[in-house]
Amino acid sequence: MDVTIEKDHELVERGPFRIVRRPSYTGVLLAFVGFALSLRDWASLLVILLPIGAAFIRRMNVEEDALSRALGPHYVDYMKRTKRLVPFVY
């Protein structure tokens, strides 16, 4: 759970970062959803997504706390304008 903020760290607000703060997490979760659905078993969806989702939420909380402290109000404003994972939803 180590989160490192580099000295010259900057906030990227272009590309997919315009609408979601964690596009790579979105992609990974989408891949896991696809894998679980390919198993054709709803229980596998829960078994796969619950622990991964919980780990991602924990990681995002740690990262956003660190970025808020490092980048200040600019990052807090960015958080208000964007969603974490799913555009316009969450």
Secondary structure, 3 states (H helix, E strand, C coil): CCCCCCCCCCCCCCHHHHCECCHHHHHHHHHHHHHHHHCCCHHHHHHHHHHHHHHHHHHHHHHHHHHHHHHCHHHHHHHHHCECCCCCCC
